[in-house]
Amino acid sequence: MVLIALLLACGGLILLWVAGRQRRETGLPQGRVVYVDSTAWEEAPQSLYDPVTNLTGKPDYLVQQGEMVIPVEVKSTRVKDAPYDGHLYQLAAYCLLVERTFGTRPPYGILHYANRTFEIPYTTELESALLNLLNEMQEKGRKQRHPRSHNVPARCRHCGYRHICDQKLA
Ligand code: SF4
């Protein structure tokens, strides 16, 4: 399938290298720390799918704000000063899915860690970085198939790339 190359993330190193390189090239947003009222968050009822990119994923929550729908991803881990790259891409994928599903572009998404919450602007630069990463992964996938290197469902559940990986375990 199209996103086979994301299995490179099983080893972690190559995908993180790609993400890190793109982050340096594109200046991915760090986001700003915000305080949020999570009582307004509603669990996303179902997975979202975009046939153009073949992306699928289910944000933890969707927040309706007027005409806008804001995706929220919740992480049980703590973070220091900035979100992790993989989480930024995951949130960007949810923003893309929200836009293509509901027809309204979310201006930002929310990354909620155990110790702080970031509002991440869904900029055209972040969207481009995501699409470039997907294209790069697809290209690598066409050239070389990397099978999943483990059989640990918990590892996939906590993987930042599970939403775009076609070999994830339940
Ligand atoms: S979801 Fe699982 S199989 Fe896919 S990249 Fe992550 S850890 Fe590997």
Backbone and ligand atoms as CSV (ligand in chain L), in Angstrom:
chain,resi,resn,atom,element,x,y,z
A,1,MET,N,N,0.837,-1.194,0.000
A,1,MET,CA,C,0.000,0.000,0.000
A,1,MET,C,C,0.875,1.248,0.000
A,2,VAL,N,N,0.162,2.358,-0.054
A,2,VAL,CA,C,0.848,3.612,-0.344
A,2,VAL,C,C,1.834,4.016,0.735
A,3,LEU,N,N,1.513,3.786,1.982
A,3,LEU,CA,C,2.336,4.350,3.052
A,3,LEU,C,C,3.200,3.301,3.735
A,4,ILE,N,N,3.539,2.313,2.973
A,4,ILE,CA,C,4.346,1.238,3.529
A,4,ILE,C,C,5.639,1.781,4.125
A,5,ALA,N,N,6.162,2.773,3.487
A,5,ALA,CA,C,7.469,3.255,3.935
A,5,ALA,C,C,7.445,3.791,5.343
A,6,LEU,N,N,6.286,4.106,5.860
A,6,LEU,CA,C,6.247,4.610,7.227
A,6,LEU,C,C,6.717,3.560,8.203
A,7,LEU,N,N,6.787,2.365,7.716
A,7,LEU,CA,C,7.303,1.319,8.587
A,7,LEU,C,C,8.765,1.571,8.925
A,8,LEU,N,N,9.361,2.433,8.167
A,8,LEU,CA,C,10.719,2.831,8.532
A,8,LEU,C,C,10.748,3.334,9.954
A,9,ALA,N,N,9.604,3.830,10.392
A,9,ALA,CA,C,9.562,4.374,11.748
A,9,ALA,C,C,9.706,3.289,12.783
A,10,CYS,N,N,9.485,2.046,12.398
A,10,CYS,CA,C,9.673,0.959,13.358
A,10,CYS,C,C,11.082,1.031,13.918
A,11,GLY,N,N,12.020,1.266,13.063
A,11,GLY,CA,C,13.373,1.440,13.546
A,11,GLY,C,C,13.549,2.813,14.148
A,12,GLY,N,N,12.662,3.706,13.812
A,12,GLY,CA,C,12.642,5.036,14.393
A,12,GLY,C,C,13.620,5.994,13.754
A,13,LEU,N,N,14.800,5.538,13.448
A,13,LEU,CA,C,15.871,6.458,13.123
A,13,LEU,C,C,15.649,7.184,11.809
A,14,ILE,N,N,15.278,6.448,10.774
A,14,ILE,CA,C,15.205,7.085,9.463
A,14,ILE,C,C,14.077,8.108,9.426
A,15,LEU,N,N,12.918,7.711,9.915
A,15,LEU,CA,C,11.796,8.628,9.864
A,15,LEU,C,C,12.049,9.853,10.724
A,16,LEU,N,N,12.622,9.636,11.880
A,16,LEU,CA,C,12.924,10.781,12.732
A,16,LEU,C,C,13.945,11.692,12.077
A,17,TRP,N,N,14.867,11.054,11.359
A,17,TRP,CA,C,15.865,11.862,10.660
A,17,TRP,C,C,15.190,12.713,9.594
A,18,VAL,N,N,14.288,12.070,8.830
A,18,VAL,CA,C,13.574,12.813,7.791
A,18,VAL,C,C,12.769,13.942,8.416
A,19,ALA,N,N,12.029,13.601,9.478
A,19,ALA,CA,C,11.199,14.616,10.127
A,19,ALA,C,C,12.055,15.749,10.663
A,20,GLY,N,N,13.158,15.385,11.270
A,20,GLY,CA,C,14.030,16.402,11.827
A,20,GLY,C,C,14.622,17.289,10.760
A,21,ARG,N,N,14.984,16.673,9.645
A,21,ARG,CA,C,15.551,17.449,8.553
A,21,ARG,C,C,14.507,18.418,8.001
A,22,GLN,N,N,13.256,17.898,7.822
A,22,GLN,CA,C,12.225,18.773,7.299
A,22,GLN,C,C,11.897,19.876,8.285
A,23,ARG,N,N,11.959,19.533,9.553
A,23,ARG,CA,C,11.685,20.569,10.554
A,23,ARG,C,C,12.702,21.705,10.427
A,24,ARG,N,N,13.977,21.309,10.250
A,24,ARG,CA,C,14.994,22.334,10.117
A,24,ARG,C,C,14.771,23.151,8.854
A,25,GLU,N,N,14.358,22.457,7.756
A,25,GLU,CA,C,14.202,23.150,6.486
A,25,GLU,C,C,12.982,24.063,6.487
A,26,THR,N,N,11.912,23.640,7.129
A,26,THR,CA,C,10.661,24.361,7.009
A,26,THR,C,C,10.359,25.197,8.235
A,27,GLY,N,N,11.090,25.013,9.311
A,27,GLY,CA,C,10.785,25.764,10.513
A,27,GLY,C,C,9.415,25.422,11.055
A,28,LEU,N,N,9.160,24.175,11.318
A,28,LEU,CA,C,7.860,23.765,11.834
A,28,LEU,C,C,7.534,24.550,13.095
A,29,PRO,N,N,6.256,24.869,13.260
A,29,PRO,CA,C,5.891,25.680,14.421
A,29,PRO,C,C,6.123,24.927,15.730
A,30,GLN,N,N,6.567,25.651,16.708
A,30,GLN,CA,C,6.726,25.082,18.054
A,30,GLN,C,C,5.393,25.105,18.786
A,31,GLY,N,N,4.549,26.025,18.383
A,31,GLY,CA,C,3.281,26.183,19.080
A,31,GLY,C,C,3.461,27.057,20.311
A,32,ARG,N,N,2.356,27.483,20.871
A,32,ARG,CA,C,2.442,28.271,22.104
A,32,ARG,C,C,1.673,27.543,23.194
A,33,VAL,N,N,2.165,27.716,24.381
A,33,VAL,CA,C,1.524,27.051,25.514
A,33,VAL,C,C,0.214,27.763,25.828
A,34,VAL,N,N,-0.840,27.000,25.976
A,34,VAL,CA,C,-2.146,27.587,26.272
A,34,VAL,C,C,-2.793,26.821,27.416
A,35,TYR,N,N,-3.765,27.447,28.004
A,35,TYR,CA,C,-4.590,26.785,29.007
A,35,TYR,C,C,-5.964,26.556,28.397
A,36,VAL,N,N,-6.436,25.347,28.503
A,36,VAL,CA,C,-7.677,25.008,27.810
A,36,VAL,C,C,-8.680,24.392,28.784
A,37,ASP,N,N,-9.940,24.514,28.400
A,37,ASP,CA,C,-11.014,23.893,29.167
A,37,ASP,C,C,-11.387,22.589,28.467
A,38,SER,N,N,-10.853,21.504,28.968
A,38,SER,CA,C,-11.049,20.224,28.270
A,38,SER,C,C,-12.465,19.678,28.427
A,39,THR,N,N,-13.305,20.311,29.240
A,39,THR,CA,C,-14.673,19.810,29.378
A,39,THR,C,C,-15.470,20.022,28.091
A,40,ALA,N,N,-14.987,20.931,27.224
A,40,ALA,CA,C,-15.700,21.188,25.969
A,40,ALA,C,C,-15.278,20.219,24.866
A,41,TRP,N,N,-14.305,19.388,25.159
A,41,TRP,CA,C,-13.825,18.479,24.134
A,41,TRP,C,C,-14.775,17.298,23.973
A,42,GLU,N,N,-15.024,16.948,22.743
A,42,GLU,CA,C,-15.875,15.792,22.467
A,42,GLU,C,C,-15.056,14.747,21.730
A,43,GLU,N,N,-15.211,13.513,22.139
A,43,GLU,CA,C,-14.463,12.443,21.482
A,43,GLU,C,C,-14.872,12.344,20.020
A,44,ALA,N,N,-13.877,12.190,19.171
A,44,ALA,CA,C,-14.179,12.026,17.748
A,44,ALA,C,C,-14.947,10.719,17.562
A,45,PRO,N,N,-16.090,10.778,16.862
A,45,PRO,CA,C,-16.927,9.581,16.774
A,45,PRO,C,C,-16.345,8.492,15.888
A,46,GLN,N,N,-15.555,8.875,14.902
A,46,GLN,CA,C,-15.062,7.856,13.973
A,46,GLN,C,C,-13.769,8.329,13.321
A,47,SER,N,N,-13.105,7.392,12.677
A,47,SER,CA,C,-11.882,7.744,11.963
A,47,SER,C,C,-12.216,8.610,10.760
A,48,LEU,N,N,-11.288,9.477,10.433
A,48,LEU,CA,C,-11.421,10.329,9.254
A,48,LEU,C,C,-10.532,9.746,8.162
A,49,TYR,N,N,-10.942,9.949,6.918
A,49,TYR,CA,C,-10.182,9.370,5.801
A,49,TYR,C,C,-10.132,10.364,4.649
A,50,ASP,N,N,-8.959,10.488,4.078
A,50,ASP,CA,C,-8.795,11.327,2.892
A,50,ASP,C,C,-8.292,10.467,1.740
A,51,PRO,N,N,-9.119,10.255,0.720
A,51,PRO,CA,C,-8.704,9.378,-0.374
A,51,PRO,C,C,-7.582,9.958,-1.218
A,52,VAL,N,N,-7.399,11.266,-1.185
A,52,VAL,CA,C,-6.349,11.868,-2.008
A,52,VAL,C,C,-4.968,11.470,-1.494
A,53,THR,N,N,-4.771,11.596,-0.209
A,53,THR,CA,C,-3.467,11.255,0.377
A,53,THR,C,C,-3.443,9.840,0.954
A,54,ASN,N,N,-4.616,9.217,1.017
A,54,ASN,CA,C,-4.764,7.897,1.634
A,54,ASN,C,C,-4.487,7.941,3.136
A,55,LEU,N,N,-4.613,9.123,3.696
A,55,LEU,CA,C,-4.445,9.275,5.137
A,55,LEU,C,C,-5.713,8.855,5.864
A,56,THR,N,N,-5.533,8.230,6.981
A,56,THR,CA,C,-6.667,7.947,7.841
A,56,THR,C,C,-6.217,8.151,9.281
A,57,GLY,N,N,-7.140,8.548,10.117
A,57,GLY,CA,C,-6.774,8.753,11.511
A,57,GLY,C,C,-7.946,9.256,12.322
A,58,LYS,N,N,-7.810,9.113,13.613
A,58,LYS,CA,C,-8.887,9.516,14.519
A,58,LYS,C,C,-8.281,10.367,15.637
A,59,PRO,N,N,-8.520,11.671,15.577
A,59,PRO,CA,C,-8.039,12.516,16.685
A,59,PRO,C,C,-8.695,12.069,17.983
A,60,ASP,N,N,-8.036,12.362,19.088
A,60,ASP,CA,C,-8.646,11.995,20.372
A,60,ASP,C,C,-9.931,12.774,20.611
A,61,TYR,N,N,-9.901,14.049,20.237
A,61,TYR,CA,C,-11.086,14.892,20.433
A,61,TYR,C,C,-11.248,15.844,19.262
A,62,LEU,N,N,-12.473,16.289,19.079
A,62,LEU,CA,C,-12.764,17.369,18.139
A,62,LEU,C,C,-13.492,18.457,18.915
A,63,VAL,N,N,-13.064,19.692,18.731
A,63,VAL,CA,C,-13.694,20.807,19.429
A,63,VAL,C,C,-14.375,21.689,18.398
A,64,GLN,N,N,-15.663,21.869,18.543
A,64,GLN,CA,C,-16.414,22.744,17.650
A,64,GLN,C,C,-16.318,24.169,18.171
A,65,GLN,N,N,-15.841,25.068,17.321
A,65,GLN,CA,C,-15.775,26.488,17.693
A,65,GLN,C,C,-16.404,27.285,16.564
A,66,GLY,N,N,-17.683,27.571,16.689
A,66,GLY,CA,C,-18.389,28.214,15.591
A,66,GLY,C,C,-18.402,27.282,14.396
A,67,GLU,N,N,-17.884,27.786,13.273
A,67,GLU,CA,C,-17.826,26.962,12.061
A,67,GLU,C,C,-16.590,26.058,12.061
A,68,MET,N,N,-15.693,26.322,12.986
A,68,MET,CA,C,-14.419,25.602,12.969
A,68,MET,C,C,-14.503,24.299,13.759
A,69,VAL,N,N,-13.727,23.326,13.284
A,69,VAL,CA,C,-13.543,22.084,14.031
A,69,VAL,C,C,-12.050,21.953,14.318
A,70,ILE,N,N,-11.709,21.866,15.594
A,70,ILE,CA,C,-10.303,21.838,16.002
A,70,ILE,C,C,-9.948,20.438,16.494
A,71,PRO,N,N,-8.936,19.800,15.878
A,71,PRO,CA,C,-8.524,18.483,16.373
A,71,PRO,C,C,-7.632,18.601,17.611
A,72,VAL,N,N,-7.793,17.646,18.503
A,72,VAL,CA,C,-7.004,17.618,19.736
A,72,VAL,C,C,-6.363,16.241,19.862
A,73,GLU,N,N,-5.068,16.222,20.106
A,73,GLU,CA,C,-4.367,14.970,20.358
A,73,GLU,C,C,-3.838,14.994,21.789
A,74,VAL,N,N,-4.145,13.965,22.531
A,74,VAL,CA,C,-3.757,13.899,23.945
A,74,VAL,C,C,-2.635,12.884,24.109
A,75,LYS,N,N,-1.578,13.306,24.773
A,75,LYS,CA,C,-0.453,12.421,25.064
A,75,LYS,C,C,-0.306,12.281,26.575
A,76,SER,N,N,-0.053,11.066,26.993
A,76,SER,CA,C,0.088,10.844,28.435
A,76,SER,C,C,1.485,11.207,28.925
A,77,THR,N,N,2.379,11.433,27.990
A,77,THR,CA,C,3.760,11.755,28.357
A,77,THR,C,C,3.913,13.232,28.713
A,78,ARG,N,N,5.028,13.537,29.355
A,78,ARG,CA,C,5.370,14.923,29.649
A,78,ARG,C,C,6.325,15.422,28.570
A,79,VAL,N,N,6.410,16.710,28.435
A,79,VAL,CA,C,7.270,17.289,27.414
A,79,VAL,C,C,8.005,18.477,28.028
A,80,LYS,N,N,9.173,18.786,27.469
A,80,LYS,CA,C,9.929,19.916,28.017
A,80,LYS,C,C,9.439,21.236,27.420
A,81,ASP,N,N,10.171,21.728,26.430
A,81,ASP,CA,C,9.862,23.071,25.940
A,81,ASP,C,C,9.011,23.095,24.682
A,82,ALA,N,N,9.014,22.004,23.937
A,82,ALA,CA,C,8.331,22.022,22.646
A,82,ALA,C,C,7.786,20.631,22.350
A,83,PRO,N,N,6.771,20.565,21.500
A,83,PRO,CA,C,6.227,19.256,21.132
A,83,PRO,C,C,7.252,18.432,20.357
A,84,TYR,N,N,7.065,17.124,20.378
A,84,TYR,CA,C,7.919,16.240,19.591
A,84,TYR,C,C,7.530,16.331,18.111
A,85,ASP,N,N,8.533,16.150,17.261
A,85,ASP,CA,C,8.284,16.270,15.827
A,85,ASP,C,C,7.199,15.316,15.341
A,86,GLY,N,N,7.280,14.066,15.766
A,86,GLY,CA,C,6.290,13.088,15.319
A,86,GLY,C,C,4.878,13.501,15.700
A,87,HIS,N,N,4.738,14.113,16.859
A,87,HIS,CA,C,3.416,14.558,17.311
A,87,HIS,C,C,2.927,15.745,16.481
A,88,LEU,N,N,3.861,16.591,16.065
A,88,LEU,CA,C,3.488,17.724,15.207
A,88,LEU,C,C,2.931,17.221,13.878
A,89,TYR,N,N,3.617,16.229,13.325
A,89,TYR,CA,C,3.141,15.683,12.061
A,89,TYR,C,C,1.810,14.962,12.231
A,90,GLN,N,N,1.661,14.283,13.338
A,90,GLN,CA,C,0.396,13.599,13.603
A,90,GLN,C,C,-0.743,14.613,13.684
A,91,LEU,N,N,-0.508,15.698,14.405
A,91,LEU,CA,C,-1.544,16.722,14.529
A,91,LEU,C,C,-1.815,17.376,13.175
A,92,ALA,N,N,-0.758,17.616,12.410
A,92,ALA,CA,C,-0.940,18.202,11.081
A,92,ALA,C,C,-1.799,17.280,10.216
A,93,ALA,N,N,-1.575,15.974,10.337
A,93,ALA,CA,C,-2.388,15.021,9.567
A,93,ALA,C,C,-3.857,15.125,9.980
A,94,TYR,N,N,-4.102,15.305,11.263
A,94,TYR,CA,C,-5.491,15.445,11.714
A,94,TYR,C,C,-6.103,16.743,11.203
A,95,CYS,N,N,-5.304,17.807,11.182
A,95,CYS,CA,C,-5.819,19.074,10.636
A,95,CYS,C,C,-6.198,18.898,9.170
A,96,LEU,N,N,-5.338,18.210,8.425
A,96,LEU,CA,C,-5.636,17.962,7.014
A,96,LEU,C,C,-6.913,17.144,6.874
A,97,LEU,N,N,-7.034,16.107,7.699
A,97,LEU,CA,C,-8.227,15.250,7.628
A,97,LEU,C,C,-9.490,16.032,8.000
A,98,VAL,N,N,-9.375,16.893,8.997
A,98,VAL,CA,C,-10.532,17.711,9.394
A,98,VAL,C,C,-10.942,18.626,8.244
A,99,GLU,N,N,-9.962,19.262,7.627
A,99,GLU,CA,C,-10.285,20.176,6.527
A,99,GLU,C,C,-10.973,19.435,5.382
A,100,ARG,N,N,-10.456,18.274,5.044
A,100,ARG,CA,C,-11.009,17.563,3.888
A,100,ARG,C,C,-12.309,16.849,4.218
A,101,THR,N,N,-12.540,16.582,5.496
A,101,THR,CA,C,-13.789,15.923,5.885
A,101,THR,C,C,-14.915,16.938,6.084
A,102,PHE,N,N,-14.602,18.030,6.776
A,102,PHE,CA,C,-15.647,18.992,7.138
A,102,PHE,C,C,-15.665,20.220,6.231
A,103,GLY,N,N,-14.668,20.358,5.371
A,103,GLY,CA,C,-14.672,21.456,4.416
A,103,GLY,C,C,-14.257,22.795,4.993
A,104,THR,N,N,-13.775,22.802,6.212
A,104,THR,CA,C,-13.305,24.045,6.835
A,104,THR,C,C,-11.918,23.808,7.418
A,105,ARG,N,N,-11.012,24.668,7.044
A,105,ARG,CA,C,-9.624,24.501,7.497
A,105,ARG,C,C,-9.474,24.945,8.943
A,106,PRO,N,N,-8.997,24.055,9.810
A,106,PRO,CA,C,-8.757,24.491,11.191
A,106,PRO,C,C,-7.528,25.395,11.238
A,107,PRO,N,N,-7.618,26.534,11.883
A,107,PRO,CA,C,-6.446,27.422,11.942
A,107,PRO,C,C,-5.343,26.864,12.835
A,108,TYR,N,N,-5.717,25.948,13.692
A,108,TYR,CA,C,-4.712,25.341,14.583
A,108,TYR,C,C,-5.249,24.017,15.111
A,109,GLY,N,N,-4.355,23.253,15.691
A,109,GLY,CA,C,-4.739,22.042,16.407
A,109,GLY,C,C,-4.137,22.121,17.800
A,110,ILE,N,N,-4.540,21.204,18.658
A,110,ILE,CA,C,-4.073,21.236,20.040
A,110,ILE,C,C,-3.351,19.937,20.370
A,111,LEU,N,N,-2.168,20.091,20.948
A,111,LEU,CA,C,-1.404,18.953,21.478
A,111,LEU,C,C,-1.408,19.068,22.997
A,112,HIS,N,N,-2.005,18.113,23.634
A,112,HIS,CA,C,-2.164,18.166,25.092
A,112,HIS,C,C,-1.285,17.098,25.729
A,113,TYR,N,N,-0.234,17.536,26.418
A,113,TYR,CA,C,0.644,16.616,27.141
A,113,TYR,C,C,0.238,16.596,28.612
A,114,ALA,N,N,0.878,15.706,29.339
A,114,ALA,CA,C,0.530,15.577,30.758
A,114,ALA,C,C,0.818,16.857,31.527
A,115,ASN,N,N,1.828,17.610,31.087
A,115,ASN,CA,C,2.227,18.787,31.864
A,115,ASN,C,C,1.974,20.115,31.171
A,116,ARG,N,N,1.665,20.106,29.889
A,116,ARG,CA,C,1.351,21.369,29.226
A,116,ARG,C,C,0.608,21.130,27.916
A,117,THR,N,N,-0.004,22.183,27.443
A,117,THR,CA,C,-0.813,22.103,26.234
A,117,THR,C,C,-0.319,23.135,25.236
A,118,PHE,N,N,-0.187,22.701,23.977
A,118,PHE,CA,C,0.291,23.601,22.933
A,118,PHE,C,C,-0.798,23.826,21.891
A,119,GLU,N,N,-0.902,25.060,21.467
A,119,GLU,CA,C,-1.738,25.386,20.318
A,119,GLU,C,C,-0.804,25.473,19.118
A,120,ILE,N,N,-0.995,24.592,18.148
A,120,ILE,CA,C,-0.092,24.516,16.999
A,120,ILE,C,C,-0.777,25.102,15.773
A,121,PRO,N,N,-0.289,26.217,15.243
A,121,PRO,CA,C,-0.910,26.790,14.049
A,121,PRO,C,C,-0.807,25.824,12.868
A,122,TYR,N,N,-1.922,25.632,12.182
A,122,TYR,CA,C,-1.897,24.774,10.989
A,122,TYR,C,C,-1.591,25.671,9.797
A,123,THR,N,N,-0.328,25.963,9.652
A,123,THR,CA,C,0.121,26.877,8.599
A,123,THR,C,C,0.262,26.120,7.282
A,124,THR,N,N,0.344,26.892,6.198
A,124,THR,CA,C,0.588,26.260,4.897
A,124,THR,C,C,1.963,25.595,4.896
A,125,GLU,N,N,2.887,26.158,5.691
A,125,GLU,CA,C,4.225,25.556,5.766
A,125,GLU,C,C,4.158,24.189,6.456
A,126,LEU,N,N,3.373,24.101,7.507
A,126,LEU,CA,C,3.242,22.810,8.193
A,126,LEU,C,C,2.540,21.798,7.293
A,127,GLU,N,N,1.515,22.259,6.585
A,127,GLU,CA,C,0.823,21.354,5.660
A,127,GLU,C,C,1.781,20.867,4.569
A,128,SER,N,N,2.576,21.780,4.028
A,128,SER,CA,C,3.537,21.390,2.991
A,128,SER,C,C,4.561,20.411,3.536
A,129,ALA,N,N,5.018,20.657,4.753
A,129,ALA,CA,C,5.993,19.746,5.354
A,129,ALA,C,C,5.389,18.361,5.514
A,130,LEU,N,N,4.131,18.304,5.916
A,130,LEU,CA,C,3.451,17.011,6.052
A,130,LEU,C,C,3.353,16.312,4.698
A,131,LEU,N,N,2.908,17.048,3.684
A,131,LEU,CA,C,2.749,16.432,2.365
A,131,LEU,C,C,4.097,16.002,1.798
A,132,ASN,N,N,5.120,16.794,2.046
A,132,ASN,CA,C,6.459,16.401,1.592
A,132,ASN,C,C,6.921,15.128,2.290
A,133,LEU,N,N,6.650,15.058,3.586
A,133,LEU,CA,C,7.032,13.863,4.336
A,133,LEU,C,C,6.291,12.640,3.805
A,134,LEU,N,N,5.000,12.810,3.547
A,134,LEU,CA,C,4.224,11.691,3.007
A,134,LEU,C,C,4.769,11.268,1.652
A,135,ASN,N,N,5.045,12.246,0.804
A,135,ASN,CA,C,5.578,11.914,-0.521
A,135,ASN,C,C,6.909,11.186,-0.407
A,136,GLU,N,N,7.743,11.674,0.508
A,136,GLU,CA,C,9.053,11.062,0.680
A,136,GLU,C,C,8.915,9.629,1.181
A,137,MET,N,N,7.996,9.439,2.113
A,137,MET,CA,C,7.770,8.101,2.647
A,137,MET,C,C,7.208,7.171,1.578
A,138,GLN,N,N,6.276,7.715,0.783
A,138,GLN,CA,C,5.693,6.899,-0.283
A,138,GLN,C,C,6.764,6.488,-1.289
A,139,GLU,N,N,7.629,7.433,-1.606
A,139,GLU,CA,C,8.694,7.149,-2.571
A,139,GLU,C,C,9.629,6.074,-2.026
A,140,LYS,N,N,9.991,6.205,-0.764
A,140,LYS,CA,C,10.845,5.183,-0.161
A,140,LYS,C,C,10.128,3.844,-0.128
A,141,GLY,N,N,8.823,3.899,0.127
A,141,GLY,CA,C,8.046,2.665,0.195
A,141,GLY,C,C,7.982,1.957,-1.140
A,142,ARG,N,N,7.934,2.761,-2.199
A,142,ARG,CA,C,7.906,2.140,-3.522
A,142,ARG,C,C,9.229,1.447,-3.825
A,143,LYS,N,N,10.298,2.008,-3.274
A,143,LYS,CA,C,11.620,1.462,-3.583
A,143,LYS,C,C,11.969,0.271,-2.699
A,144,GLN,N,N,11.506,0.315,-1.497
A,144,GLN,CA,C,11.940,-0.723,-0.562
A,144,GLN,C,C,10.893,-0.931,0.512
A,145,ARG,N,N,10.467,-2.130,0.663
A,145,ARG,CA,C,9.482,-2.419,1.686
A,145,ARG,C,C,10.191,-2.840,2.984
A,146,HIS,N,N,9.856,-2.146,4.054
A,146,HIS,CA,C,10.433,-2.474,5.355
A,146,HIS,C,C,9.342,-3.094,6.215
A,147,PRO,N,N,9.422,-4.367,6.476
A,147,PRO,CA,C,8.388,-4.981,7.303
A,147,PRO,C,C,8.469,-4.510,8.742
A,148,ARG,N,N,7.348,-4.598,9.410
A,148,ARG,CA,C,7.317,-4.253,10.829
A,148,ARG,C,C,8.351,-5.075,11.568
A,149,SER,N,N,9.089,-4.440,12.451
A,149,SER,CA,C,10.209,-5.109,13.095
A,149,SER,C,C,9.864,-5.632,14.487
A,150,HIS,N,N,8.582,-5.590,14.825
A,150,HIS,CA,C,8.201,-6.056,16.162
A,150,HIS,C,C,6.770,-6.580,16.111
A,151,ASN,N,N,6.346,-7.120,17.232
A,151,ASN,CA,C,4.981,-7.653,17.324
A,151,ASN,C,C,4.363,-7.190,18.642
A,152,VAL,N,N,4.515,-5.918,18.897
A,152,VAL,CA,C,4.110,-5.351,20.184
A,152,VAL,C,C,3.021,-4.299,19.967
A,153,PRO,N,N,1.759,-4.663,20.166
A,153,PRO,CA,C,0.670,-3.713,19.921
A,153,PRO,C,C,0.823,-2.410,20.712
A,154,ALA,N,N,1.322,-2.502,21.934
A,154,ALA,CA,C,1.451,-1.290,22.760
A,154,ALA,C,C,2.406,-0.294,22.102
A,155,ARG,N,N,3.399,-0.821,21.449
A,155,ARG,CA,C,4.349,0.070,20.780
A,155,ARG,C,C,3.655,0.856,19.661
A,156,CYS,N,N,2.774,0.183,18.935
A,156,CYS,CA,C,2.036,0.865,17.868
A,156,CYS,C,C,1.036,1.860,18.449
A,157,ARG,N,N,0.406,1.487,19.574
A,157,ARG,CA,C,-0.587,2.388,20.160
A,157,ARG,C,C,0.029,3.716,20.563
A,158,HIS,N,N,1.287,3.698,20.918
A,158,HIS,CA,C,1.940,4.921,21.360
A,158,HIS,C,C,2.816,5.537,20.277
A,159,CYS,N,N,2.758,4.986,19.094
A,159,CYS,CA,C,3.601,5.471,18.006
A,159,CYS,C,C,2.965,6.707,17.372
A,160,GLY,N,N,3.756,7.710,17.151
A,160,GLY,CA,C,3.259,8.945,16.557
A,160,GLY,C,C,2.882,8.816,15.097
A,161,TYR,N,N,3.203,7.685,14.480
A,161,TYR,CA,C,2.933,7.521,13.058
A,161,TYR,C,C,1.863,6.479,12.780
A,162,ARG,N,N,1.178,6.032,13.816
A,162,ARG,CA,C,0.224,4.941,13.627
A,162,ARG,C,C,-0.906,5.318,12.690
A,163,HIS,N,N,-1.245,6.617,12.645
A,163,HIS,CA,C,-2.360,7.044,11.815
A,163,HIS,C,C,-2.037,6.968,10.338
A,164,ILE,N,N,-0.769,6.867,9.991
A,164,ILE,CA,C,-0.420,6.791,8.584
A,164,ILE,C,C,0.417,5.547,8.302
A,165,CYS,N,N,0.312,4.569,9.160
A,165,CYS,CA,C,1.074,3.330,8.983
A,165,CYS,C,C,0.117,2.200,8.666
A,166,ASP,N,N,0.392,1.470,7.610
A,166,ASP,CA,C,-0.536,0.406,7.223
A,166,ASP,C,C,-0.165,-0.949,7.826
A,167,GLN,N,N,0.826,-0.984,8.704
A,167,GLN,CA,C,1.154,-2.250,9.361
A,167,GLN,C,C,1.036,-2.153,10.872
A,168,LYS,N,N,0.332,-1.135,11.329
A,168,LYS,CA,C,0.182,-0.980,12.782
A,168,LYS,C,C,-0.605,-2.145,13.356
A,169,LEU,N,N,-0.287,-2.460,14.583
A,169,LEU,CA,C,-1.032,-3.487,15.302
A,169,LEU,C,C,-2.131,-2.815,16.114
A,170,ALA,N,N,-3.237,-3.525,16.305
A,170,ALA,CA,C,-4.396,-2.917,16.998
A,170,ALA,C,C,-4.045,-2.532,18.414
L,1,SF4,S1,S,2.479,2.077,14.047
L,1,SF4,FE1,FE,3.635,0.288,14.768
L,1,SF4,S2,S,4.353,-0.715,12.894
L,1,SF4,FE2,FE,3.700,1.366,12.340
L,1,SF4,S3,S,5.544,2.619,12.435
L,1,SF4,FE3,FE,4.549,2.769,14.432
L,1,SF4,S4,S,5.490,1.187,15.701
L,1,SF4,FE4,FE,5.984,0.699,13.550
